[in-house]
Each structure stands twice: as C-alpha cells, then as structure tokens.
Amino acid sequence: MFVIGTAGHVDHGKSTLVEALTGINPDRLLEEQEREMTIDLGFAWLTLPSGREVSIVDVPGHERFIKNMLAGVGGIDAALLVVAADEGLMPQTEEHLDILTLLQVPRGVVAITKVDLVEEEWLELVMEEVRERLRGTPLAEAPLIPVSARTGRGLEELVSALDAVLAQAAPRSDRGRPRLPIDRAFSMPGFGTVVTGTLLDGSLHVGQEVEILPQGLWGRIRGLQTHKKRVEEARPGRRTAVNLAGVAVEEIRRGDVLTTPGWLFPTRRLAVHLELLPSAPRPLRQDDLVDLFLGAAERQVRVTLLEAEELPPGHSGWALLRLPEPAVAVRGERFILRWPSPGRTIGGGAVVEPYPGRLRRFHAPSIAGLEALREGRPEEVLLQVLRDTPLPLRQLVAESGLPEEEAWETVRRLCREGRLVALQTGESELTSATLLLSRTQADRLHERIRDLLRDYHGRFPLRAGMPKEELKSQLRLDGRTLGDVLAWAEGQGTLVVQGALVRLAGHRVRLSPEQQAQVDRLLARLRQQPYAPPPRQEWGIEPEVLEALVEEGRLVRLTPEVVFLPETYQEMVRRVLEEIDRRGPITVAQVRDLFATSRKYALALLEDMDQRKLTRRVGDERVRY
C-alpha cells in the first residue's frame, strides 16, 4: 500500500484528474462541489496495473488553504504534481514544489493537464518550462505526462508512470511503534468517534488500546477501515480510518497523534536542523515567531538560533523551536515553517532531537551532539539520547528512532565495550525494562552519590547511613531508578545498602569514650527495668547517640518518650499475642498488669502493634488483626 499526494495551483485540475483516474470525487464537502474548488483534504484510491494499492490525498491549491494542504502531504510516498497546460507554472505551483522539496518527498510524476485546451507548440513550451523549474529538486527526473481528464488522453500513460515510480519505493517498515497523525476527526451515527490519517511505523488492530497525544486520552479501537473496507489489522503506509471507543470527537483536533501507549511523549521543545528557502523575503532572526507544520499539526513557535543571530535566505543551521503548547514528534520527522502574516512558506527541515536537554547557544559540544544525532550512526544516536538521564531499553529504542533490531544489537555491543552500563539485578540478559546509562553518565552519577554520602557522614557521624528518600530527593530520581542505581553501585563495592539506609563501605559509627559511657548506662537501666524503662529525662544520652542506637537496631523506639531493648520488645509482642489467643480480647489495663508496668508503656506497645497490623482495636479492647 502506497500514498500519493497531489500538488499544484488552484483550478489546475487536480480533483478532476483524481476523479478521472479513480472514479471517486475527492471533493467530499458540498461547498467544494458547489464552488468546484478543493477547500480541505480529499481522498480517493485505485489499484495500479501491477496490483499495487494506492491511496490518493487530494490537497487544496488555493493560497488561503495552504494550511490544509500541509496537513495532508506528510507521510506520502510520491507526489503527483499537476500543472495546467493553459497557464503553466503559477504561484501555488511554486510554493507546493518548495514544500515537497523541504519535506524531501523522494519521487513523483508531473501531470500536464488540460492539454485539450492548447496547441502542441504551446504544450512543448510549458513542458520545457516545468522541466527547467524541476532542476535541483527531488522531482528533477520525474516523468512529465500530458493528460486531459475530459478526453482521456494520457490517463493510461499516467497510471503506468505512477506504477513505475512506486516500483522504486520500499514498503513502509513496521517498527512496532504505530503513529497516525490525525487529519480528520468526526462522529458517525451508530459508530461514534472516527479519526483518519496515514499510518506510520507500525500496525494497528481491532481491540487494541491506544492513546491520543498530546492530550493523553486513552481509548480502544472498535473498528478499522482502509478504502472503506473493514479490516482487522491496518499496516503502515495505509490511509486508515479508526473507530474509537472511550474518546469523544470533541476532545480531538487535527494534528493530534494516535499511537500505542508508553513510548511517545509530548514535548514543548524541538532541536531541529532547518533550511531557509532562497525565496524567503528576509532572514530568520533570533526569537522570531513562525508557524510550524509537523505531521498534520500546526503550532506557532518561537525560534532560538543556536549558531547565529540570524539565518539568511538560502542558508541552513541549528535551532531550538519553543512551543507554547505541547506537540508530538519523532526523530527525523520533516517539518515546514511559514510566516504567520502574510502566510508564506519560508523553510523547513528535520527534527533531530524531540526531547532536547539543555542546549546553549554558541556552545560547540551542544552542536557536536546534534551533529552526531543528525548523522545517524547508531552508537552515537543511542549515546546522545542517554546523555541526560537513565532510560529503560524500550524507551531508549523508541526515542532513538532506530529500527528495533539494530538498536538492540547496538546496545548489546556498547554494553560489552563498557560504553553503556546496564542497571539490572538478577538478570543475565537485557530486557526491555533494563535501565541503561552511558559510562560517562554512570561515572558522574556514581561520584555524585559518593559525594552526598561523604557530606552526610561528615554532618551526622553517629548515624548509620543516609535515608534512601533523602538521597532520592537529592539525585532527583524516581524510586525504581534509585534502586537500580544503588544495586549497581553496591556491586562496585563503594557503598552498602542497609534497609532504608545507604552508607559508604568504609563508614562506621564511632562513639567517644563519654558517649559510650552514656550508652552503657542506659542499656544497663533498661536491662534492670525491661518493662518499665526510666523516663526520658533520666536517659542521660545525647540525641544523636540515641538516633545511632535506634538506627543500629540496639533500641526500639515506640514514641519519643518510650524505648525498649529489642529483645524485650519482641518478648512483649509475643506474650500479648499469646494472651489474646488463650483468653480472647485484651485491654490496656490487662497488658499493664501482664508486665507489671504503667499504662503509658502498655498503651504505647498496643498502639505500635495496631500500626504494624498485629492487633486491631475494637472499643476498649484489642483483638488479632
């Protein structure tokens, strides 16, 4: 399945030609049919002599509807450029050709229409003019076919030329990451929400869960159609209609992207390599406001030029596009830029990094990183994607834009070479959930952890270690990532993880002789009065020393005023539970009498057991939880 997009000036016969080729009138709107002018996208299809199925996207040629045209030309395999023989090249022909060049549409056919209205000598002049204009564009070698939709002249030759051109096109690859830029959304009675677009990079099937981005709406595919035929699975490269359950049509707009959850994310910044057309009326300057056309979406963006204060017409360079509202993009996706007023195409380019980290202007390392991504060497792409934060392998593959098999093999090789570090426990083979980071990043993170622990030990020498939660906050990592990072660092022998605490491998709590005497006195008192410890004011111990005893497990603290020896605490819990099993529910007074202690200590013990879900309070009594 292939997609062809029309291009050309208004009233040069694009829709008439499509209808003559397919038997389908692509002008679906009543206003279009009454005015005999395409306003929005139209669609038709045919089967070529080779058996290839072709979708045709018919775009408007009028300058006022160029934005609608741009929503339809993304993802096409070939262009059908239409030039009327009686008028020749016109302004919108020129702009459409610029757009096809900027989008790098790789192939196409040129139809010289309305040949029944001109003499042969005039036709030859027009064809020569068109051939001259196509030099230096992707359509430079495109066949020029004189046709007349009214008389039928050249239609058979045009179909054969389209067939021959598409024979050079490779089938769309299935990377397992489907995305459908939505160019239409509507509601059908009895079916509900339907969206259409050209499916890219993966397949969709009935019953599948999908996500609409950038809003993050979730839905389910109720049905699929291609060329008005119901299918169970839609393959990449097809014009596809998706019937959605769970999503209202009012929540969707043109330019949203339908995809599978978990791999594609909205962004407000795009690092791009852009080209300014020689015909641009003035240079592109720092912080200019322009219209961005990406997929089927349109956004106004601010331009940050990374290498210069302005970009002259006919030149190219690196830039950061800042979006006021989120959009969705993948690496390598082509885009178009236009001045907002008056509307005019000025340039375009490719998205090189959809999720850029910090990019500094006139900063050679930032530019070098973008160049590495643009060149597309697999190892450089993967290392650049990982430059800021650890990523699961599945997300790394998705963000790299590389074919899945190539990305996995490159990751394995980089891990063997030590240029990537896999953070995983209990796994000998890489999995899609394996957390990865570059060697440079791993070394930097490892040193950062050690610095934080050294500082913590210096400030709190009597504490066994730094709480994981505090370390997580300092490193700004999520819990799962922190756990994997600490397990890897512990394997390096530099730190030790003890429950909820982390310490450097060489750290030990060392008490001064005076502090050790305080500990000995308190522990002796607790052994003498195990069930009725002395009141806090009689403990005679520094707060930091007490914290160290609790962290080491040498004391169990139930409240700020109540501590027990661990063996005493365990005995009391055991005896309370035995008493409940033997005699039934127990009260605070009974626990007090059981240990010949005070109500203060009995209540603290029972409330702790309630919190640990060993007991449960029922009225004034406790029962087994």
N, C-alpha and C positions, 0 to 999 in steps of 0.2 A: 504494500500500500504506500502510495506517494501523495504528496500535497503540492499542488501548483497554485501560485498566486498571480493574479493579473496585475498589471501596472499600466499607467498611461493617462493621458489628458482626458478631461470630461468630454463626453459626446464623441469619442473616437471609436465607439462601437464595442467596448469590452463585453458588456452584458449581452448584447445581441450576438456576438461571436460565441460566447459561452453557451447560449441557448441553442445556437445552430450546431454546436459540437455535441451537446448532451441531451437536447430536448427538454431541458429544465430551465425555466425562467428564474434566474438568481435574485431578481428584484422581488423580495417577499413582502415588502410594505406596500400598501395601497397607494400611499403618497408617491413612492418611487415609480409605480406603474403609471400613475396619472401624469407625472412630470417627465416620464421616460428618462430618469436620471437616478443613478445609484447614490443613495444617501448613506446607507450603512452597509455592513458586510453582507454579501450574498454567498450562497453555497450551491454547488452542483457536483456531479460526479459522472464518470464514464469508465468503461473498460477499453483499454487500448488493444490493438491487434495482437500484441504479444501475450495478452492475458493480464497485464498489469492493471490493477485497480487504481484509479486516480481520483482524489478529491480536488475540487477547484474552489478557491476562495476568490470571489469577485469583489474588488475593492472600489470605493468611490474615487473618481478622478478630479472632482471639483476641489479647488483650494480650500474652501470652507470646511470640507470633510476629510482633510488630510489626517486628522487625529484618528478618525475611524479607519482610514486606510492602514495606519501604523498598527492598529490593534490586530490586523489580520495577516500581516506579512511575516510575523515571527514563526519560525519552525517550518518554513516551506522548503521543498527540495529543489524546485526550479521555478523560474519566473516566465510568465507569458506577457511580454511587453507588447503593447498594442499602440500602433501609430497609424493615424488615418492618412491615406494617400492624398486626400484633397487638402490637408492642412500641414502635414509634416510635423516636425518636432515643435512642441508647444511648451509653455512654462511648466505645466504639471508633469509633462513627459520628462523634462529635465530633473525636476525635484524627485520624482519616483525613481529615476535612474540613479540619482545620488543616494537615495535611501537603500536601494538594492546593493549598491557598491559598499556602503558603510556596513550593512548587515552581512556582507560577504556571501550573498546568495551565489552559489558556485556555478550555476548553469542556467540556461534558459533558451527560449525561442522567441523571435520577434515576428509578430504578425502585422503586415502592412495591409490594413483594412480599407474597405470602400473603394477597391480598385476599379469597380464598375463605373465610378464617377469621374475617372481621369483617363487621359491618353497615356499610351505606353511610354512615350518620351518623358512625360512628367513623372510617371511611376519610377522610371530609372533614376531620375534626378533625386527623388525623395529617398529611394533606397541607398543611393550613394551618400546622401546627407546623413542618414541614420548610421550607415557603416562607419563613416568618419567619426561621428559622435561616440560610438561604442568603443573606440580605441582606448586602451588603458583601463577598461572596466572588465568585470567578470563576464560580461556578455560580448566581449570582443570577437569571439569565434562563433557566436550564436548564429544559427541559420536564419535567414530572412525569407519569410514565406508570404507572397502576395495572396490575399484572400478576399472573397466577397461573401458575406453571410447571406446576401439577397439572392445571388445567382448560384452559390455553391462552389465557385471557383476556389481552388487551393485548399479546401477543407480537408480532403483526404491527405494531401501532402503535409498539412499542418499536424494532423494526428500522427502521421508517420515520423515527423520530425520530433514531436514530443516523446514518442516511444523510444526513438534513438537516443535522445538526450538523457532520458531517465534510465536507459540501459547502463549509463556510466555511473549512476548513483548507487551507493551501497545501501542495503536495507538499514533502517533505523535500528541501532543497538538497544538491547534490553539490559539495562544496568541494575534492574531490580529496584529502581527509585523513581516510580512514576510521578510525573507532574503534568498537570493540564492547566495552562493559563486560560482563564475563563474569558471568552469574548462575548458570550450571550448568557443570560440567566432569565428564565421565565417560568410561569406556572401553567400546567396543563390540567384541565378538569379530569378528576379521576386518577391522576398520577402524582400531582404535587410539583415540587421543585425540579426543574431540569436545567442543567448547565451544559454548554458546549465549548469545544476548543480542540486544538491539535495535541494529541497525547505524545509525550516525550519521555524517553529514558526508562520506561518500564511499562508493565501491563496492569490493567485493572480487571477485576472480576466481580460478578454479582455476589452480593452478601458481604463484600469487603468493607471494613471500617476505613473511613477517610477523614481528612482534616482539611478545612478551608482556611488558608492563610492570606493575609496576616492576622485575621481576627482570632484564629484558634478555635473555630467552630468544628464540632465533631458530628459526623453523620455516617450513614450506611448506604451503600449502593443498592438501590432497589431494582434497577434495570439499566441495561446498556444498549445503545443503538449505534450502528455505523451505516451510513447511507440509508437510513430509515428501516434497517433490518435489525431485529433483536439478536443480540449475541450474548453469550455467557462470559466471554473474555474479550477485552479490547487490547490490541497490540500497539506498541509505539509506532508513530508515524501515521496514525489514522485520525481523521476527523471523527470525533466521538461525542455522543450525547449521553449524559449521565443523569439518571433519575435518582434523586436523593431522598432519603428518609431522615427526619430529625433536623432538617435545616430549612428555615423559611426563606423564600425567594427575596424578601425584603432585606435580609441580612447579607446578601451577596451583591457585589458590584463587579462590573467589568474590570479585569486586571487582577482579581483575586486568583489564587492558585489552589487547585485541588490536588492533594497528594496523600500519601500514606503517613501516619503519624510517626514522629520520633527522629526524623533525620534532617528536615528542612526547617529553618527558623527565620523569623522576621529580622530585619536589620534597618537601622537608620543611617548607616554609613556604608559607602561603597568605594573601594580603591579601584581606580579604573585607568586604563591607557586610552586616551581619547585623541581623535583626529579632527582638526578643524578644516572644513572644506575651503578650497581656494576661493570659492564664490561667497564665503561668509562676508557680510558687509563691514565688519570691524573685528579687531582682536577680541578674544575671550579674556576677561580680566578677573583678577582676584575678587572673590565674593560675589561674582555675577549671579543673578537669578535666572535660571533657564528651565524649560520643560524637558523632563526626562521621559522617554518612551522605552519601556522594558517589558518584553513579552507582550501581553495585552494591556499592561498598566500604564497610566500616565501620572506623573508626580512632578511638582515643582521642587527644584533642588537648588542649593547654594553650592558654588564651585570653589574648592580650595586648590589652587595650583601648587604643586609640590616642588617645582624646579624653577619657576619664573614668576614674575609679577603679571605677565600677560602671555597669551598664546596667539601668535599671528595667524591669519588665514593661510591654509596650506601646510601648517605645521602640526606636529603631534607631541604629546607629552603626558606626564603622570599627573593625576588629580585625585582628590577626595571629593565625592559627592555627598552632601549632607541633606538628609531627607527630613522634612518636618513631621511626617507620619511614616510608619513602617512600610516596607515593601519586602518582596521575596526575590532572591536572585541566586544563581549558581555560577560557579567559576567558569569563565569562558563565554558567558552569555553576552550576545551583542545588544547594543542599545543605540538610540537616536537622541540627539539634542536639538531643540528648536528654541528660537527666541519666543517669549510669551506674546510680545506685541511689537511689531506686526508678526504674525505667525510665519516662521520661515525656518527651514531646516539648515542648521549651521555645521553639524558634525555628528560624530558618534564614536563608537569604539567597543571595547570589551571589558567586562567585569573581571578583574584579576583577583580580587580578594573581597568576598561578600561580607566578611566579618573582620575587618581590619583592627589590629591593636592600635597602639599609639603610633601615629605617623608624623614625624617632624618635618617641617619644610626645610629644603636645602640640606637635608641630612643624608649623606651618602649611604650609610647602612640601610636606611629605610628604602631608598631607591634600589639598592642591590637586592634586597629581599623581594621586592616587587618584580624586578627583572627575572629573578630565579623562578618565581611563580609563572611569569609570562612565558618563559622558555619551555616550561612544562616537563623538565626532567623529573621522573617520578620521585627519586630520593629527595631532590630539592623542594619539590612541592610539599611532600609529607613533612619535612623538617620545618618548612616555613609555616605550615598550618599549626604545628605544635609549638611555635616559638613562645607563646604566652601562657598556656595552661595545659595541664594533663587532659587527655581526651580518651574516652573508650574507643577501641579499634573501630567499631561500627560507625561512630560519628566522625572519626578521622577519615575513613574511606569516603563517607558521604561528602564531607567538606572539601576533600581534595579534588573531587570531580574526576578522579581516575577510574578506569574500568576496575571492577571489584577484584578480579583475579590478579591483575597486575599490581594493584595496591597491596593486597595481602602478601604476595610474593616479595615485594619490595620491603614491606615491614619486617618479614622474617629475616631477610638479608641484613637489614640495618640493625636488627637485634643481635644477629650473630657477630656483626662487625663492632658491636658496642656503641653504635651511634644513636640507637634508641634504647630506652630502658623500659621493660615491661614490668608493671607493678601488679603482681598476682601471687596469690598464696594457694598452695595445694594443686596447682595446675602445671603440667609439663608442656602443654601445647597452648598456643594463643587461641583465645576465643573472641567472639565479637564484643564481649564485655570487658576484655583485658584493658586496663588503664595504661596508656603509653605517654612517655615524655622524652624529649631529646636528652642526650647525655649532658649537654651544657646546662639545660634546664634542671636536670636531676642533680647535678653537682651544686648548682646555685641554691636549689631548694634544700639540699642536704646541709649545706653550710648555714643557711638561714635558720634551720631547726636547731643546729648545734649552738649558734649564737644566742638564740632565745633561751635555750636551756642553761647555758653558762650564766646569762644575766639573771635568770630566775634563781639558780642555785646561789649566786652571789648575794641576792637580796634576801633569800629565805634559806639559809644554810641548814636549818633544823627540819626542813620539810623534805619528805622522801622524794618528791618529784613534782613536776608541773601538771596541773589538771589538763586532761585532753581538751576539754571545752575551751579553756583559755588559749591553748596552742592553736586550736582550730580557728578561733576568732583572730588571732594574730596573723595566721597564714592565709586567712580568707579562703579556706577550703571547705567543701561540704564533708559530712561525716564519713561517707563511703570512701571519698578520695583520701581523706586524712588517714583512715585505717589502712588503706593500701600503701600509702607513702610511709607510714610508721613501720609496717611489717617489712617493707623493703629496707628501710634504714636500719632496723634492728638486725636484719640479716647482714648488714655491713659491719656489725659489731661495735657501733659507736654509741648506741643508746639502748635502753631497756624499757619495755612497756610492762607496767605492773597494774593490772586492772584499769582504773580510770586515771592513772598517773603515768608520766613519762619522765625518765631521768637519763642523764649521761651515764655511760657504762662505768665510769670511774667515781661517780658521786656516792658518798656515804654520809649519813648523819653522824656527826661527831660532837659529843657533848663535852663541855668544860667540866673539870672536877666539881665545881659548885653546882652546875646543872645536874650532873649525875647524882649528887647527894640529894637534890630535890626529888629526883625520880625514885631513888631508893626509899626515901622516907614515905612518899605517897603510896608506893606499891606495898610497903610493909603495913601501913594503916589499912589498906584495902584487904590484905590477907587476914588481918586481925578481925575486921568487921566486914566480912564479904557482902552481907545482905543489907547493911545499914552504913554505907560509906560516910565519911565525915562531910560536913557542909563545905561548900566551895571556899569560904573564907579561911578554912583550915587546911586547904590543899598545899599551900606553900610552894607553888610551882609557877614558873613563868608561862604566859600564854603560848609562846612559840614552842616551848618544850612540851606542853600539853598537846599541841597540834601534832608534833612529831610522834608522840606516843599513840595517838589515835590513828594517824596515817600508817604507822608500822603495825597496827593491829594489837598493840600491847594494852590498849584500853578500848572499851566500848562506851561511846557517849550516847546517851538516850536523849538528854536535854542539856542545855548549858549548865544546869545545876546537878546533873546526875550522871555518874560514870561507874562502870563495873569492870572488874577483871574479865577478860573474855571467857575464861573457864567458869567463872561464877555466873555470868550472863547465860551461857549455854545450859548450865545446870538448872537455873531458874525457869527458863523456857521449857525444858524437858519436863520438869516437875509440874508446872501449870497444866501442860497438855495431858499428862498422865492423870492429874486430878480431875480434869474435865471428862476424860474417858471413863474414869472409875465412878465419879459421883454426879456428873452432869454439869450444867452451867455453874460458873463461878463468879463471885463478886470481888470487888476491890478489897473489902474487909477480909474475905477469906484468904486472898493472896497475902495480905498484910500479916495475918495470923500464921499462914503456912511458913513464912520465912522469919517471923518474929521481927518484922521491920516496921517502918512507918507507912502511912497512907501515901505520902509523897513518892516513895520508891515503888510501891505496889502499882500506883496509877501510871507512873512513867513506863514501867515494864509492860503493862497491858496495852497502853496506847501504842507502844512500839510494835507489839505483836499484832495489833489491829492493822497498823500501817503495812506490815510485812505480809498481811493476809494469812496469818496463822490462826487468829481468832476474829470474831465478829461481835460487836456489841448489840445486845437485844435488851432494851430497857436498861436496868442497872446491872445486868449480867453479861458474861462473855460465853460464847459457845465456839466450837470449832468452825473455822471458816468453810 
